Amino acid sequence: MPAGRQRTNPLPREKGQASEAEIIAYARERIAGYKLPKSIDFVDALPRTPSGKILKRELRQRYWQGAGSIERWDDDNRAK
């Protein structure tokens, strides 16, 4: 994960949903610490394509704005 980015997971909001702390505590019991989300964002709906697939790039845009540019690499693995 590039420097400056936080692990945040957007989740659709549902009735009777657990709190952010409860979800992170549940995950802490089941996955490695470095994989744990730092926070959970609740959203009304996830962006989808007309066929119903989740548009992950639109979710990322919100969190990656201003996080820096992506370096391009040539065949010799040198930054351009």
Secondary structure by P-SEA (a helix, b strand, c coil): ccccccbbbbbbbbcccccaaaaaaaaaacccccccccbbbbbcccccccccccaaaaaaaaaacccbbbbbbccccccc
